[in-house]
Amino acid sequence: MSCDRFERWYNAIAPERVTLVFASAYMNSPASMFGHTLLRIDSAQHDDNNRLISYAVNHAADTGADAGALFTVRGLSGAYPGYFSLMPYYEKVREYNDLEDRDLWEYELGFTEEEVERLMMHLWELGSTPFPYYFLHQNCSYRLLAVMDVARPGMALADRFKWVAIPTDTIQAVLAQEGMLVRASYRPAQGTRLRHSLTQLNADQRKLAYALAQGEAEPSEAASCGVGTTEQAAVLETAYDYLYYRHLAGDIAGRDHTRRMRELLIARSRIDQASPIERPPTPLHRPDQAHEPKRIGIGFGRRHEQNYTNLQFRPAYHELLDPAPGHATGAQLNFLDTRIRYLADEERVELERLRFFDVDARTPRDRFFQPKSWNVRSGLEQRPAPGEARRLMLGLEGGIGHTYGIGSENKTLAMVSLQGSLWGSRHLDDTVRAGAGPRVSVFHAQGIWLGNLEIEATQYTDLSQPSWRLSVEQGFTLHRNLSLRLSAAREFDVEQRQDSVELALYRFF
């Protein structure tokens, strides 16, 4: 049956190819901590030089003005409606690349002409139909899988994700189809490009670029940074890019910075030379090449003169010491990490830990970038209690601080933070105990080896003497989906000192 409205819409888009786009994780939003996926529809007239004017197919929740805890609870429970929308691709690039500083990965898919047509027809018939949107399951990635299942019947991609649909996991499922991946392209974020530009300047040039952006130096002073015009061009471009980056982030207001941006551009235009700043290299590993999100493990250890065996399961997603390729350094996002412990000496089984969520964002700061690092986690955990015993307690912990990169490639991240904690149990003298104190954590990634050292002190409300904990963990990547973990800790709490050591093997699937 013919439809004039559909024909005009279809011919205006002129679809020929479909590209699956992944926006990297945005840790400051619960809905985007796993990343985001959308589709780009390219016509025969679109090539690498003008893909920004292609159309993007996006599925997102209509959250209104909700924020904070209400936003999280409603998003996890499916209280928001989700809608498909069609918009110019450059709008999404501006949103993710520029405003939210998220890298984009573009996967051109091997759909046939007939399959592309069927996909577009299905999007047309969906129209403005609302779907319940769940952050962890029926989300952007899940709905796009359902659309692609219509385009190529028989794949049944959506059926594979019964409980959780993580964007990187769904991308792996799509690309696993025979002949599906045509090519992958990398579109670095504004911040990624700026950070790479800074690595191409020496210390004096970076200092001058910062002064130019801050208005502490005039563009004419760029000639002092080097003997040739190449260095001048690099400094002026970097200063402008940094000022523009802060403008996009909303860190500066008023018209003074727009005047400085114009002056920097005028000074740069007077240098008749192509840009000396190189484009950021494509990362060695794509997000779809990261380890699988689910993890099981078995660990053998000893705590306080007791031998034990741990059985562990985590449905999602990534821990600091998990295999690093494909993941952002210093980012951790875990849900429902569960450990069942068998105490060999007592022949007893107990729940050692059930963490509902565990988020850790460590972003290094310097003269140009000054983000805050933070962490938060909540759940049930065996902890020291009065009477030389460990009891299951319900708690919430979190902290905020600063992270500093050590070395030119930031392979070592040192974080200093102020931590707070709240624990409750009927086995405590006052039922509830609250505490706060400093923590220093040093994380290092070197090839297949990852290590994390933490020193933490806490003053609790029910104790006159501070508690403290020293721990060291080392992860060894044996395979993309196989990791070995060695950890040791010494802690003092409730007038008890306990030592522990554990060796664990993890399998990702």
PyMOL commands that set and color helices and strands:
alter all, ss='L'
color gray80, all
select helices_A, chain A and resi 4-13+30-32+51-53+68-76+89-99+113-126+140-151+158-160+167-175+190-199+203-214+219-225+229-249+256-269+287-289
alter helices_A, ss='H'
color red, helices_A
select strands_A, chain A and resi 17-23+36-42+55-61+80-88+104-109+131-133+181-187+295-303+306-314+316-318+331-343+348-361+373-385+389-406+412-424+432-446+449-460+467-479+482-493+496-508
alter strands_A, ss='S'
color yellow, strands_A
deselect
rebuild
show_as cartoon
